[in-house]
């Protein structure tokens, strides 16, 4: 896998997508990622987790860019507020179940 040939951090989402449909349905790609030896950092996100991969990449880039760090922090705060609001709305939903 190319990520063991470089000093760069690896974001393996693309490798997972490429492996889908092959004989092992991506299992070989996943195993190569989770079995990286010490000293080779690999950042992983869930399958079909493109949004999380983008946030992770933005957070890495923001380490060296204060303006981007502010934007990422604002985005995550808005995301937190959206989730909190959705959870509050979900608590208000009442279901009546009929059993028999």
SEDREN-887146 format. One record per residue: residue number from 1; residue in one letter; chain; x, y, z of N, C-alpha, C in turn. Coordinates in nm, 4 decimals. Layout:
SEDREN-887146
<mise:NUM; keti:A; vexro:A; n.x:X; n.y:Y; n.z:Z; ca.x:X; ca.y:Y; ca.z:Z; c.x:X; c.y:Y; c.z:Z>
...
//
This chain:
SEDREN-887146
<mise:1; keti:X; vexro:A; n.x:0.0851; n.y:-0.1179; n.z:0.0000; ca.x:0.0000; ca.y:0.0000; ca.z:0.0000; c.x:0.0894; c.y:0.1239; c.z:0.0000>
<mise:2; keti:X; vexro:A; n.x:0.0580; n.y:0.2244; n.z:-0.0807; ca.x:0.1450; ca.y:0.3414; ca.z:-0.0929; c.x:0.1712; c.y:0.4150; c.z:0.0371>
<mise:3; keti:X; vexro:A; n.x:0.0798; n.y:0.4079; n.z:0.1360; ca.x:0.1010; ca.y:0.4874; ca.z:0.2565; c.x:0.2174; c.y:0.4355; c.z:0.3401>
<mise:4; keti:X; vexro:A; n.x:0.2690; n.y:0.3146; n.z:0.3142; ca.x:0.3869; ca.y:0.2745; ca.z:0.3883; c.x:0.5153; c.y:0.3162; c.z:0.3159>
<mise:5; keti:X; vexro:A; n.x:0.5045; n.y:0.3881; n.z:0.2044; ca.x:0.6219; ca.y:0.4361; ca.z:0.1322; c.x:0.6439; c.y:0.5849; c.z:0.1490>
<mise:6; keti:X; vexro:A; n.x:0.5657; n.y:0.6512; n.z:0.2295; ca.x:0.5744; ca.y:0.7961; ca.z:0.2408; c.x:0.5723; c.y:0.8402; c.z:0.3854>
<mise:7; keti:X; vexro:A; n.x:0.6206; n.y:0.9602; n.z:0.4105; ca.x:0.6152; ca.y:1.0164; ca.z:0.5448; c.x:0.4838; c.y:1.0885; c.z:0.5699>
<mise:8; keti:X; vexro:A; n.x:0.4053; n.y:1.1061; n.z:0.4656; ca.x:0.2798; ca.y:1.1781; ca.z:0.4782; c.x:0.1777; c.y:1.0941; c.z:0.5526>
<mise:9; keti:X; vexro:A; n.x:0.0846; n.y:1.1625; n.z:0.6190; ca.x:-0.0265; ca.y:1.0909; ca.z:0.6812; c.x:-0.1109; c.y:1.0293; c.z:0.5716>
<mise:10; keti:X; vexro:A; n.x:-0.1727; n.y:0.9190; n.z:0.6043; ca.x:-0.2535; ca.y:0.8482; ca.z:0.5051; c.x:-0.4007; c.y:0.8624; c.z:0.5386>
<mise:11; keti:X; vexro:A; n.x:-0.4792; n.y:0.8991; n.z:0.4401; ca.x:-0.6243; ca.y:0.9013; ca.z:0.4530; c.x:-0.6771; c.y:0.7930; c.z:0.3588>
<mise:12; keti:X; vexro:A; n.x:-0.7077; n.y:0.6745; n.z:0.4098; ca.x:-0.7293; ca.y:0.5574; ca.z:0.3247; c.x:-0.8683; c.y:0.5418; c.z:0.2658>
<mise:13; keti:X; vexro:A; n.x:-0.9529; n.y:0.6422; n.z:0.2713; ca.x:-1.0873; ca.y:0.6273; ca.z:0.2174; c.x:-1.0879; c.y:0.5851; c.z:0.0718>
<mise:14; keti:X; vexro:A; n.x:-1.0000; n.y:0.6430; n.z:-0.0075; ca.x:-0.9950; ca.y:0.6104; ca.z:-0.1498; c.x:-0.9561; c.y:0.4644; c.z:-0.1718>
<mise:15; keti:X; vexro:A; n.x:-0.8610; n.y:0.4150; n.z:-0.0918; ca.x:-0.8219; ca.y:0.2753; ca.z:-0.1055; c.x:-0.9394; c.y:0.1835; c.z:-0.0741>
<mise:16; keti:X; vexro:A; n.x:-1.0209; n.y:0.2217; n.z:0.0259; ca.x:-1.1381; ca.y:0.1401; ca.z:0.0583; c.x:-1.2368; c.y:0.1381; c.z:-0.0572>
<mise:17; keti:X; vexro:A; n.x:-1.2595; n.y:0.2548; n.z:-0.1194; ca.x:-1.3536; ca.y:0.2604; ca.z:-0.2314; c.x:-1.3014; c.y:0.1777; c.z:-0.3489>
<mise:18; keti:X; vexro:A; n.x:-1.1709; n.y:0.1860; n.z:-0.3752; ca.x:-1.1145; ca.y:0.1111; ca.z:-0.4866; c.x:-1.1251; c.y:-0.0387; c.z:-0.4644>
<mise:19; keti:X; vexro:A; n.x:-1.1182; n.y:-0.0810; n.z:-0.3391; ca.x:-1.1201; ca.y:-0.2235; ca.z:-0.3086; c.x:-1.2604; c.y:-0.2820; c.z:-0.3112>
<mise:20; keti:X; vexro:A; n.x:-1.3627; n.y:-0.1983; n.z:-0.3062; ca.x:-1.4992; ca.y:-0.2505; ca.z:-0.3077; c.x:-1.5237; c.y:-0.3257; c.z:-0.4369>
<mise:21; keti:X; vexro:A; n.x:-1.5909; n.y:-0.4372; n.z:-0.4240; ca.x:-1.6241; ca.y:-0.5145; ca.z:-0.5419; c.x:-1.5162; c.y:-0.6132; c.z:-0.5803>
<mise:22; keti:X; vexro:A; n.x:-1.4007; n.y:-0.6042; n.z:-0.5216; ca.x:-1.2974; ca.y:-0.7027; ca.z:-0.5489; c.x:-1.3291; c.y:-0.8289; c.z:-0.4707>
<mise:23; keti:X; vexro:A; n.x:-1.2436; n.y:-0.9273; n.z:-0.4853; ca.x:-1.2695; ca.y:-1.0575; ca.z:-0.4269; c.x:-1.2978; c.y:-1.0498; c.z:-0.2769>
<mise:24; keti:X; vexro:A; n.x:-1.2297; n.y:-0.9649; n.z:-0.2015; ca.x:-1.2479; ca.y:-0.9589; ca.z:-0.0572; c.x:-1.3395; c.y:-0.8453; c.z:-0.0146>
<mise:25; keti:X; vexro:A; n.x:-1.4050; n.y:-0.7781; n.z:-0.1087; ca.x:-1.4977; ca.y:-0.6697; ca.z:-0.0773; c.x:-1.4376; c.y:-0.5631; c.z:0.0133>
<mise:26; keti:X; vexro:A; n.x:-1.3118; n.y:-0.5320; n.z:-0.0033; ca.x:-1.2489; ca.y:-0.4266; ca.z:0.0746; c.x:-1.1839; c.y:-0.4736; c.z:0.2030>
<mise:27; keti:X; vexro:A; n.x:-1.2027; n.y:-0.5995; n.z:0.2402; ca.x:-1.1431; ca.y:-0.6495; ca.z:0.3637; c.x:-0.9913; c.y:-0.6403; c.z:0.3580>
<mise:28; keti:X; vexro:A; n.x:-0.9327; n.y:-0.6694; n.z:0.2428; ca.x:-0.7874; ca.y:-0.6619; ca.z:0.2301; c.x:-0.7368; c.y:-0.5195; c.z:0.2522>
<mise:29; keti:X; vexro:A; n.x:-0.8100; n.y:-0.4206; n.z:0.2026; ca.x:-0.7704; ca.y:-0.2802; ca.z:0.2225; c.x:-0.7820; c.y:-0.2416; c.z:0.3687>
<mise:30; keti:X; vexro:A; n.x:-0.8922; n.y:-0.2837; n.z:0.4313; ca.x:-0.9112; ca.y:-0.2496; ca.z:0.5719; c.x:-0.8023; c.y:-0.3131; c.z:0.6579>
<mise:31; keti:X; vexro:A; n.x:-0.7700; n.y:-0.4376; n.z:0.6316; ca.x:-0.6661; ca.y:-0.5044; ca.z:0.7108; c.x:-0.5300; c.y:-0.4381; c.z:0.6911>
<mise:32; keti:X; vexro:A; n.x:-0.4989; n.y:-0.3953; n.z:0.5698; ca.x:-0.3698; ca.y:-0.3301; ca.z:0.5469; c.x:-0.3612; c.y:-0.1969; c.z:0.6201>
<mise:33; keti:X; vexro:A; n.x:-0.4745; n.y:-0.1330; n.z:0.6430; ca.x:-0.4774; ca.y:-0.0048; ca.z:0.7141; c.x:-0.4627; c.y:-0.0265; c.z:0.8640>
<mise:34; keti:X; vexro:A; n.x:-0.5387; n.y:-0.1203; n.z:0.9195; ca.x:-0.5372; ca.y:-0.1366; ca.z:1.0646; c.x:-0.4146; c.y:-0.2114; c.z:1.1142>
<mise:35; keti:X; vexro:A; n.x:-0.3378; n.y:-0.2702; n.z:1.0241; ca.x:-0.2181; ca.y:-0.3433; ca.z:1.0645; c.x:-0.0899; c.y:-0.2676; c.z:1.0316>
<mise:36; keti:X; vexro:A; n.x:-0.0975; n.y:-0.1358; n.z:1.0182; ca.x:0.0225; ca.y:-0.0568; ca.z:0.9912; c.x:0.1189; c.y:-0.0691; c.z:1.1086>
<mise:37; keti:X; vexro:A; n.x:0.2467; n.y:-0.0813; n.z:1.0780; ca.x:0.3451; ca.y:-0.0928; ca.z:1.1868; c.x:0.3648; c.y:0.0411; c.z:1.2579>
<mise:38; keti:X; vexro:A; n.x:0.4219; n.y:0.0373; n.z:1.3779; ca.x:0.4492; ca.y:0.1619; ca.z:1.4503; c.x:0.5319; c.y:0.2577; c.z:1.3644>
<mise:39; keti:X; vexro:A; n.x:0.5034; n.y:0.3853; n.z:1.3782; ca.x:0.5782; ca.y:0.4869; ca.z:1.3038; c.x:0.5144; c.y:0.5263; c.z:1.1728>
<mise:40; keti:X; vexro:A; n.x:0.4072; n.y:0.4607; n.z:1.1338; ca.x:0.3366; ca.y:0.4956; ca.z:1.0106; c.x:0.1940; c.y:0.5336; c.z:1.0495>
<mise:41; keti:X; vexro:A; n.x:0.1705; n.y:0.6640; n.z:1.0773; ca.x:0.0370; ca.y:0.7049; ca.z:1.1207; c.x:-0.0653; c.y:0.6920; c.z:1.0080>
<mise:42; keti:X; vexro:A; n.x:-0.1799; n.y:0.6409; n.z:1.0422; ca.x:-0.2891; ca.y:0.6266; ca.z:0.9468; c.x:-0.4158; c.y:0.6808; c.z:1.0116>
<mise:43; keti:X; vexro:A; n.x:-0.4763; n.y:0.7773; n.z:0.9492; ca.x:-0.6026; ca.y:0.8317; ca.z:0.9978; c.x:-0.7138; c.y:0.7584; c.z:0.9250>
<mise:44; keti:X; vexro:A; n.x:-0.8031; n.y:0.6974; n.z:0.9986; ca.x:-0.9105; ca.y:0.6225; ca.z:0.9340; c.x:-1.0462; c.y:0.6823; c.z:0.9684>
<mise:45; keti:X; vexro:A; n.x:-1.1378; n.y:0.6695; n.z:0.8744; ca.x:-1.2763; ca.y:0.7095; ca.z:0.8967; c.x:-1.3634; c.y:0.5957; c.z:0.8467>
<mise:46; keti:X; vexro:A; n.x:-1.4894; n.y:0.5983; n.z:0.8822; ca.x:-1.5801; ca.y:0.4917; ca.z:0.8429; c.x:-1.5997; c.y:0.4844; c.z:0.6926>
<mise:47; keti:X; vexro:A; n.x:-1.6416; n.y:0.3672; n.z:0.6474; ca.x:-1.6746; ca.y:0.3488; ca.z:0.5067; c.x:-1.7877; c.y:0.4448; c.z:0.4725>
<mise:48; keti:X; vexro:A; n.x:-1.7789; n.y:0.5085; n.z:0.3583; ca.x:-1.8735; ca.y:0.6119; ca.z:0.3147; c.x:-1.8735; c.y:0.7314; c.z:0.4096>
<mise:49; keti:X; vexro:A; n.x:-1.7593; n.y:0.7579; n.z:0.4740; ca.x:-1.7486; ca.y:0.8682; ca.z:0.5678; c.x:-1.6732; c.y:0.9861; c.z:0.5088>
<mise:50; keti:X; vexro:A; n.x:-1.7098; n.y:1.0257; n.z:0.3885; ca.x:-1.6385; ca.y:1.1331; ca.z:0.3197; c.x:-1.6430; c.y:1.2640; c.z:0.3974>
<mise:51; keti:X; vexro:A; n.x:-1.7556; n.y:1.2950; n.z:0.4589; ca.x:-1.7654; ca.y:1.4191; ca.z:0.5349; c.x:-1.6678; c.y:1.4168; c.z:0.6523>
<mise:52; keti:X; vexro:A; n.x:-1.6625; n.y:1.3044; n.z:0.7233; ca.x:-1.5687; ca.y:1.2944; ca.z:0.8352; c.x:-1.4243; c.y:1.3017; c.z:0.7869>
<mise:53; keti:X; vexro:A; n.x:-1.3951; n.y:1.2424; n.z:0.6711; ca.x:-1.2605; ca.y:1.2499; ca.z:0.6157; c.x:-1.2241; c.y:1.3941; c.z:0.5817>
<mise:54; keti:X; vexro:A; n.x:-1.3198; n.y:1.4675; n.z:0.5273; ca.x:-1.2950; ca.y:1.6076; ca.z:0.4931; c.x:-1.2700; c.y:1.6909; c.z:0.6186>
<mise:55; keti:X; vexro:A; n.x:-1.3482; n.y:1.6668; n.z:0.7231; ca.x:-1.3286; ca.y:1.7401; ca.z:0.8486; c.x:-1.1913; c.y:1.7073; c.z:0.9069>
<mise:56; keti:X; vexro:A; n.x:-1.1549; n.y:1.5793; n.z:0.9054; ca.x:-1.0244; ca.y:1.5387; ca.z:0.9574; c.x:-0.9106; c.y:1.6054; c.z:0.8794>
<mise:57; keti:X; vexro:A; n.x:-0.9210; n.y:1.6062; n.z:0.7473; ca.x:-0.8183; ca.y:1.6698; ca.z:0.6645; c.x:-0.8118; c.y:1.8200; c.z:0.6923>
<mise:58; keti:X; vexro:A; n.x:-0.9285; n.y:1.8837; n.z:0.7063; ca.x:-0.9316; ca.y:2.0273; ca.z:0.7361; c.x:-0.8691; c.y:2.0554; c.z:0.8724>
<mise:59; keti:X; vexro:A; n.x:-0.8953; n.y:1.9682; n.z:0.9703; ca.x:-0.8337; ca.y:1.9873; ca.z:1.1024; c.x:-0.6810; c.y:1.9751; c.z:1.0947>
<mise:60; keti:X; vexro:A; n.x:-0.6321; n.y:1.8826; n.z:1.0132; ca.x:-0.4863; ca.y:1.8686; ca.z:0.9963; c.x:-0.4273; c.y:1.9926; c.z:0.9321>
<mise:61; keti:X; vexro:A; n.x:-0.4928; n.y:2.0420; n.z:0.8259; ca.x:-0.4439; ca.y:2.1620; ca.z:0.7576; c.x:-0.4516; c.y:2.2840; c.z:0.8490>
<mise:62; keti:X; vexro:A; n.x:-0.5530; n.y:2.2868; n.z:0.9350; ca.x:-0.5737; ca.y:2.4015; ca.z:1.0237; c.x:-0.4636; c.y:2.4128; c.z:1.1295>
<mise:63; keti:X; vexro:A; n.x:-0.3889; n.y:2.3070; n.z:1.1504; ca.x:-0.2791; ca.y:2.3139; ca.z:1.2474; c.x:-0.1761; c.y:2.4192; c.z:1.2072>
<mise:64; keti:X; vexro:A; n.x:-0.1646; n.y:2.4441; n.z:1.0779; ca.x:-0.0693; ca.y:2.5427; ca.z:1.0302; c.x:-0.1324; c.y:2.6672; c.z:0.9715>
<mise:65; keti:X; vexro:A; n.x:-0.2622; n.y:2.6849; n.z:0.9902; ca.x:-0.3324; ca.y:2.7976; ca.z:0.9297; c.x:-0.4394; c.y:2.8462; c.z:1.0273>
<mise:66; keti:X; vexro:A; n.x:-0.4130; n.y:2.9564; n.z:1.0948; ca.x:-0.5036; ca.y:3.0075; ca.z:1.1976; c.x:-0.6409; c.y:3.0431; c.z:1.1414>
<mise:67; keti:X; vexro:A; n.x:-0.6455; n.y:3.0979; n.z:1.0212; ca.x:-0.7729; ca.y:3.1352; ca.z:0.9602; c.x:-0.8574; c.y:3.0097; c.z:0.9339>
<mise:68; keti:X; vexro:A; n.x:-0.7931; n.y:2.9051; n.z:0.8842; ca.x:-0.8655; ca.y:2.7801; ca.z:0.8608; c.x:-0.9095; c.y:2.7188; c.z:0.9937>
<mise:69; keti:X; vexro:A; n.x:-0.8282; n.y:2.7317; n.z:1.0973; ca.x:-0.8636; ca.y:2.6778; ca.z:1.2288; c.x:-0.9922; c.y:2.7408; c.z:1.2801>
<mise:70; keti:X; vexro:A; n.x:-1.0074; n.y:2.8709; n.z:1.2589; ca.x:-1.1297; ca.y:2.9400; ca.z:1.3008; c.x:-1.2500; c.y:2.8874; c.z:1.2213>
<mise:71; keti:X; vexro:A; n.x:-1.2324; n.y:2.8693; n.z:1.0913; ca.x:-1.3414; ca.y:2.8193; ca.z:1.0074; c.x:-1.3818; c.y:2.6779; c.z:1.0476>
<mise:72; keti:X; vexro:A; n.x:-1.2837; n.y:2.5933; n.z:1.0751; ca.x:-1.3134; ca.y:2.4559; ca.z:1.1162; c.x:-1.3860; c.y:2.4567; c.z:1.2505>
<mise:73; keti:X; vexro:A; n.x:-1.3396; n.y:2.5379; n.z:1.3438; ca.x:-1.4041; ca.y:2.5469; ca.z:1.4753; c.x:-1.5487; c.y:2.5952; c.z:1.4621>
<mise:74; keti:X; vexro:A; n.x:-1.5712; n.y:2.6942; n.z:1.3772; ca.x:-1.7071; ca.y:2.7442; ca.z:1.3543; c.x:-1.7959; c.y:2.6367; c.z:1.2921>
<mise:75; keti:X; vexro:A; n.x:-1.7409; n.y:2.5656; n.z:1.1946; ca.x:-1.8169; ca.y:2.4587; ca.z:1.1284; c.x:-1.8571; c.y:2.3524; c.z:1.2297>
<mise:76; keti:X; vexro:A; n.x:-1.7614; n.y:2.3106; n.z:1.3126; ca.x:-1.7901; ca.y:2.2063; ca.z:1.4109; c.x:-1.8889; c.y:2.2547; c.z:1.5175>
<mise:77; keti:X; vexro:A; n.x:-1.8815; n.y:2.3806; n.z:1.5544; ca.x:-1.9767; ca.y:2.4358; ca.z:1.6512; c.x:-2.1179; c.y:2.4364; c.z:1.5922>
<mise:78; keti:X; vexro:A; n.x:-2.1296; n.y:2.4777; n.z:1.4655; ca.x:-2.2598; ca.y:2.4763; ca.z:1.3981; c.x:-2.3130; c.y:2.3338; c.z:1.3842>
<mise:79; keti:X; vexro:A; n.x:-2.2239; n.y:2.2404; n.z:1.3551; ca.x:-2.2640; ca.y:2.1006; ca.z:1.3440; c.x:-2.3139; c.y:2.0486; c.z:1.4792>
<mise:80; keti:X; vexro:A; n.x:-2.2432; n.y:2.0855; n.z:1.5862; ca.x:-2.2858; ca.y:2.0462; ca.z:1.7209; c.x:-2.4237; c.y:2.1018; c.z:1.7521>
<mise:81; keti:X; vexro:A; n.x:-2.4463; n.y:2.2287; n.z:1.7190; ca.x:-2.5767; ca.y:2.2911; ca.z:1.7440; c.x:-2.6880; c.y:2.2224; c.z:1.6644>
<mise:82; keti:X; vexro:A; n.x:-2.6586; n.y:2.1871; n.z:1.5405; ca.x:-2.7565; ca.y:2.1189; ca.z:1.4555; c.x:-2.7940; c.y:1.9830; c.z:1.5163>
<mise:83; keti:X; vexro:A; n.x:-2.6954; n.y:1.9099; n.z:1.5632; ca.x:-2.7206; ca.y:1.7779; ca.z:1.6220; c.x:-2.7958; c.y:1.7910; c.z:1.7543>
<mise:84; keti:X; vexro:A; n.x:-2.7568; n.y:1.8875; n.z:1.8350; ca.x:-2.8258; ca.y:1.9107; ca.z:1.9621; c.x:-2.9723; c.y:1.9445; c.z:1.9379>
<mise:85; keti:X; vexro:A; n.x:-2.9995; n.y:2.0301; n.z:1.8388; ca.x:-3.1374; ca.y:2.0672; ca.z:1.8054; c.x:-3.2159; c.y:1.9457; c.z:1.7566>
<mise:86; keti:X; vexro:A; n.x:-3.1544; n.y:1.8646; n.z:1.6706; ca.x:-3.2222; ca.y:1.7453; ca.z:1.6192; c.x:-3.2536; c.y:1.6478; c.z:1.7322>
<mise:87; keti:X; vexro:A; n.x:-3.1615; n.y:1.6316; n.z:1.8267; ca.x:-3.1857; ca.y:1.5431; ca.z:1.9409; c.x:-3.2996; c.y:1.5945; c.z:2.0283>
<mise:88; keti:X; vexro:A; n.x:-3.3043; n.y:1.7260; n.z:2.0501; ca.x:-3.4120; ca.y:1.7850; ca.z:2.1305; c.x:-3.5465; c.y:1.7642; c.z:2.0618>
<mise:89; keti:X; vexro:A; n.x:-3.5512; n.y:1.7834; n.z:1.9306; ca.x:-3.6751; ca.y:1.7625; ca.z:1.8561; c.x:-3.7178; c.y:1.6155; c.z:1.8611>
<mise:90; keti:X; vexro:A; n.x:-3.6227; n.y:1.5272; n.z:1.8562; ca.x:-3.6522; ca.y:1.3846; ca.z:1.8604; c.x:-3.7099; c.y:1.3434; c.z:1.9962>
<mise:91; keti:X; vexro:A; n.x:-3.6624; n.y:1.4070; n.z:2.1025; ca.x:-3.7158; ca.y:1.3777; ca.z:2.2362; c.x:-3.8633; c.y:1.4131; c.z:2.2474>
<mise:92; keti:X; vexro:A; n.x:-3.9071; n.y:1.5111; n.z:2.1705; ca.x:-4.0457; ca.y:1.5563; ca.z:2.1771; c.x:-4.1415; c.y:1.4660; c.z:2.1002>
<mise:93; keti:X; vexro:A; n.x:-4.0895; n.y:1.3780; n.z:2.0169; ca.x:-4.1746; ca.y:1.2888; ca.z:1.9381; c.x:-4.2337; c.y:1.1836; c.z:2.0317>
<mise:94; keti:X; vexro:A; n.x:-4.3649; n.y:1.1703; n.z:2.0297; ca.x:-4.4346; ca.y:1.0728; ca.z:2.1132; c.x:-4.4964; c.y:0.9658; c.z:2.0231>
<mise:95; keti:X; vexro:A; n.x:-4.4748; n.y:0.8437; n.z:2.0603; ca.x:-4.5307; ca.y:0.7323; ca.z:1.9854; c.x:-4.6319; c.y:0.6587; c.z:2.0716>
<mise:96; keti:X; vexro:A; n.x:-4.7394; n.y:0.6152; n.z:2.0107; ca.x:-4.8358; ca.y:0.5309; ca.z:2.0796; c.x:-4.8377; c.y:0.3978; c.z:2.0061>
<mise:97; keti:X; vexro:A; n.x:-4.8125; n.y:0.2941; n.z:2.0840; ca.x:-4.8092; ca.y:0.1618; ca.z:2.0235; c.x:-4.9310; c.y:0.0827; c.z:2.0671>
<mise:98; keti:X; vexro:A; n.x:-4.9862; n.y:0.0134; n.z:1.9751; ca.x:-5.1016; ca.y:-0.0718; ca.z:2.0032; c.x:-5.0518; c.y:-0.2155; c.z:2.0014>
<mise:99; keti:X; vexro:A; n.x:-5.0749; n.y:-0.2863; n.z:2.1085; ca.x:-5.0283; ca.y:-0.4251; ca.z:2.1138; c.x:-5.1442; c.y:-0.5208; c.z:2.1245>
<mise:100; keti:X; vexro:A; n.x:-5.2053; n.y:-0.5706; n.z:2.0404; ca.x:-5.3203; ca.y:-0.6631; ca.z:2.0404; c.x:-5.4413; c.y:-0.5920; c.z:1.9903>
//
